Amino acid sequence: MIEAVVTNTNYQLARKLLDASVVRQEAIANNIANADTPGYRRLDVSADFGQTLKAQFAQGAKPMPGALASLTPRLAVDPTVHAVRPDGNSVEIESELMAMSRNRVDHEFLTELVSRNIKQLKMAITGRSQ
């Protein structure tokens, strides 16, 4: 029972996405803080994180044991945005505020999902739900 909770594909995926949510919040905070910095380029979670994660879970396959352990989200300059101001800054404050709101909802959902799995693990160990 304990191994089934920890190795559950949804649990593993939620943990990695929760890590990405934390890194994305850091990126959004940096972007907002540097909204007036000339030449500043918008940051986000690196695109290769999402692509690698998607490949690991492609077609319902379970990732190889330990394959996700080395996969960590990192900050990178967002290659999809272009400078929106003459000084080269690529931050749009309205977009960042919307991204922050969306990220908060994602974080709350993923936290609940991971917490539910941990509660199942606790129940398996103690035999009680409380």
C-alpha positions as CSV (number, residue, x, y, z in Angstrom):
1,M,0.0,0.0,0.0
2,I,2.7,2.5,0.9
3,E,4.7,1.9,-2.3
4,A,1.5,2.3,-4.3
5,V,0.9,5.8,-2.9
6,V,4.5,7.0,-3.4
7,T,4.9,5.5,-6.9
8,N,1.5,6.6,-8.1
9,T,1.9,8.4,-11.5
10,N,-0.5,11.2,-10.6
11,Y,1.4,11.8,-7.3
12,Q,4.8,11.9,-9.1
13,L,3.5,14.2,-11.8
14,A,1.8,16.5,-9.2
15,R,5.0,16.8,-7.2
16,K,7.0,17.8,-10.3
17,L,4.3,20.3,-11.4
18,L,4.3,21.7,-7.8
19,D,8.0,22.2,-8.0
20,A,7.5,24.0,-11.3
21,S,4.8,26.2,-9.8
22,V,7.2,27.3,-7.1
23,V,9.8,28.2,-9.7
24,R,7.2,30.0,-11.8
25,Q,6.2,32.1,-8.8
26,E,9.8,33.1,-8.4
27,A,10.0,34.0,-12.1
28,I,6.8,36.1,-11.9
29,A,8.1,37.9,-8.8
30,N,11.4,38.7,-10.6
31,N,9.5,39.9,-13.7
32,I,7.3,42.2,-11.7
33,A,10.2,43.5,-9.7
34,N,12.1,44.3,-12.9
35,A,9.2,45.6,-14.9
36,D,10.9,49.0,-15.2
37,T,14.5,47.7,-15.7
38,P,15.7,48.6,-19.2
39,G,16.7,45.5,-21.2
40,Y,15.2,43.1,-18.7
41,R,14.0,39.9,-20.4
42,R,10.9,38.1,-19.0
43,L,11.7,34.8,-17.1
44,D,9.7,31.6,-16.9
45,V,10.2,27.9,-16.2
46,S,12.5,26.6,-18.9
47,A,10.6,25.0,-21.9
48,D,12.7,21.9,-21.8
49,F,11.2,21.0,-18.3
50,G,7.7,20.8,-19.7
51,Q,8.8,18.9,-22.8
52,T,10.8,16.4,-20.8
53,L,8.0,15.9,-18.3
54,K,5.5,15.4,-21.1
55,A,7.7,12.9,-22.8
56,Q,8.1,10.9,-19.5
57,F,4.4,10.6,-19.2
58,A,3.6,10.2,-22.9
59,Q,0.8,7.8,-23.9
60,G,0.1,6.9,-20.3
61,A,3.5,5.3,-19.7
62,K,5.0,5.2,-16.3
63,P,8.3,6.9,-16.1
64,M,11.4,4.8,-15.4
65,P,12.2,4.6,-11.6
66,G,14.4,7.5,-10.7
67,A,13.9,9.3,-14.1
68,L,12.0,12.1,-12.5
69,A,14.4,12.6,-9.6
70,S,16.9,14.4,-11.8
71,L,14.2,16.5,-13.6
72,T,14.1,19.9,-11.9
73,P,12.4,23.0,-13.2
74,R,14.8,26.0,-13.7
75,L,14.4,29.6,-14.6
76,A,15.1,30.7,-18.2
77,V,14.5,33.7,-20.4
78,D,11.1,33.2,-22.1
79,P,11.9,32.9,-25.8
80,T,8.3,33.5,-26.9
81,V,8.1,37.1,-25.8
82,H,9.6,40.1,-27.5
83,A,10.5,43.5,-26.2
84,V,7.3,45.5,-25.6
85,R,9.1,48.8,-24.9
86,P,11.7,50.8,-26.7
87,D,14.2,50.2,-23.8
88,G,14.1,46.4,-24.6
89,N,12.1,45.3,-21.5
90,S,9.8,42.4,-22.3
91,V,7.6,42.4,-19.2
92,E,3.9,43.3,-19.5
93,I,2.7,43.8,-15.9
94,E,-0.9,42.9,-16.7
95,S,0.2,39.6,-18.2
96,E,2.4,38.9,-15.1
97,L,-0.5,39.6,-12.8
98,M,-2.7,37.2,-14.7
99,A,0.1,34.6,-14.7
100,M,0.4,35.0,-10.9
101,S,-3.3,34.4,-10.4
102,R,-3.3,31.3,-12.7
103,N,-0.2,30.0,-10.9
104,R,-1.8,30.5,-7.5
105,V,-4.8,28.3,-8.6
106,D,-2.5,25.7,-10.1
107,H,-0.4,25.7,-6.9
108,E,-3.5,25.2,-4.6
109,F,-4.8,22.4,-6.8
110,L,-1.4,20.6,-6.9
111,T,-0.9,21.1,-3.1
112,E,-4.3,19.5,-2.5
113,L,-3.5,16.6,-4.7
114,V,-0.1,15.9,-3.1
115,S,-1.6,16.3,0.4
116,R,-4.3,13.8,-0.4
117,N,-1.6,11.2,-1.3
118,I,0.4,12.0,1.8
119,K,-2.8,11.5,3.9
120,Q,-3.3,8.1,2.3
121,L,0.2,7.2,3.2
122,K,-0.3,8.3,6.8
123,M,-3.5,6.3,6.9
124,A,-1.6,3.2,5.6
125,I,1.0,3.6,8.3
126,T,-1.1,4.5,11.3
127,G,-4.4,2.9,10.3
128,R,-6.2,6.1,11.1
129,S,-7.2,9.0,8.9
130,Q,-6.7,11.7,11.6
